[in-house]
Amino acid sequence: MPLYSKIVLLTIYLLILNNCGGLSKMDARKVPVNAQERAKKNIEEGRGYSIGNILNRDKNTNYEFSTSNPMWRASLEILDFLPLTTVDYSGGMIISDWYTNNTSSNEESIKISVRFLSNEVRSDSVKVIVHKKICKNNSSCSIKVLENSTISKELTTSIIRKAALIENDRKNEKKKN
């Protein structure tokens, strides 16, 4: 085996050993237990890098919280009569639990899901899906999606109208200040 091959192998071995922490002595009391904190500390000390930091280095981040999003606020105000199972602002989704008013002979209930496609107050920024469940007895239930139902159209219209009012109030408040 030539000498340069041995030097290359030795260099690779030392690099691998150094990256594993074999050559450096670390105090276990100073190393964070949480993986995210440990990664952040390594980046701050120059012992690592984050692809997210490299890709987003020159981009400005715009945080919009749920209290400042008129579509989100309007949807929650319109759907406040329903029991909600999932309310995920970061995922842009609101899902209700099954709701019934117990007025029919068959056990009929609806479930509503609202998906936010953008933060703008427009009719194509929100998608309302209504599911209907009909149970003839305790074990026999059928569920179907109500395509283009009156309920989904009315909810969409109500959400857009309420969001426009909220946004208009916010603009008027800014003008006063």
N, C-alpha and C positions, 0 to 999 in steps of 0.2 A: 504494500500500500504506500503510495507516494506521500511525501511530507505535506504537501498542500492539502490533500484529502484529510489527513489527520488534523490539520489546523482547522479546516472547515467543520469537521465533525465536533471537535472540541469547542469551537465557537458556538455552534448550534446547541450543544449540550449546556453550555454556560448560560446562553440566552433563555433556554427553557427552564433551567434551574432558577435563574434570577426572576423570571416571570411568575414562577410558582411560589416565590418568597423563600426559597431555600437558602439564599445567600444573605438575606436581610433578617435581622432579629426584630420581631414585632411584639409589642406588649399587648396581650389579649385584652387587658382592661381598657385600652385606648381605642380598640376597634369596635365600631358600632355593630350591634346585633342585627338591626334591620338592614336588609340588602340595599334598599334605596339610599339610606343614609350612608352606608359604606361606599356605594358608587359615587355619591356626591362628594364625599370626603376625598376619595381617590382622584377625582377630577380636579378638585380644588388644589390638591397637592401636586398635580401634574403627572400622576401615575396612570392616567387613563383618559379616555375621551368618550363623548356621547355623540352618537350619530344625530340625534335630535338637535343638539346644540350646534352642530356643524351645518345642518340643513336649514335651520331657522335663525341663523346668526344675524342676518340683515333684515328680517321681517318684523314688522310691528304686530303685536298681538292685541286684538280687540276683544275684551271680555264683556259679555252682555249677560247680566244676571236676570233671573226669572222675574224679579220685581220691576225691571225696566223693559221687559218684552211685552208689548201690548197684546200680542196674539196669545201668549201663554196665560197672562192674567185674565183675559176675556174668556178663554176656554175654561179655566177653573171656576170663574164666576157663573158661567152658563151651566156647567155640569155640577154645581154644588149640591144638587138634590140627590145625586147618585153616590153610592158607596164606591170608592175608587180602590183598585187593587194595585195598580202600577202608575206612579207619577214620576217620570224620569225626564228631567229637564235636559240633561246632557245628551240623552238619546232622542229627545224630541217626541216623546210619546206619553199619552194618558190613556189608561185602560180602566174601564169601570168593571165592577162586579156584576153578576146577573141581577137585574132589577125587574120586579113585578109589582103591579098595583093591586093584585088579587081580586080583580073585578070579573074575570072571565071564568067560565066553567072549566075549561082546560087550563092547565098550568102553563101560561105563556110568560116568558121573560125575555128581556133584551140585554145585550151587552154592547157597549159603545167603546170604540177605540178612536182616538184622535192622533193623527201623525202630522208633525210640523215639517214642511218641506223647505221653508225659509222663514226668516224673521220679519219679512215685509208684510204689511197689511194688504193682502190681495186674496182673491178667491182661490187662486191656485197655490197658495202657500199652506193650506191646511187640507187634510184629507180625513173625512169622517167615515168610519165603517161601522155599520150596525149589524149585529148578529141577533137572530131570533131563535129562541129555544121553545119548542112545544113538547110538553110531556103529557101523554094520555094517562099514564099511570106512573108509579115510582120508578119502574125499570125501563120504560119505553119512551125515550126522548129523541127528538130530531132537531138538529141545529142547521140553520142555513144563513148565508150572508144575504142581506137585503140590498141588492144592487140598485142604485139610483132611487132609494126610498125617499119618501116624503120627510121622514125623520132626519135622515142625513142631510138633505137639502136645507131643511129648516135650521138644523143645528149649525151648519156651515154659514148660512146667512146671519144667524144670530151672533156667532163668534166674530165674523168679519165686522158686523155693525158695532158690536160692543168694543172691539179692538180699535176701530176708527174713532169712537168716542173717547176712549182712554188716551189714544195718541194725540187727539185734538186737545184734550184737557192738559196733557203734559206740555204741549207746545205753548198753550196759553199761559201756563204757569211759568215757563221759561221767559216769555215776553214780559210778564209782570216783574220778574226778578231782574 
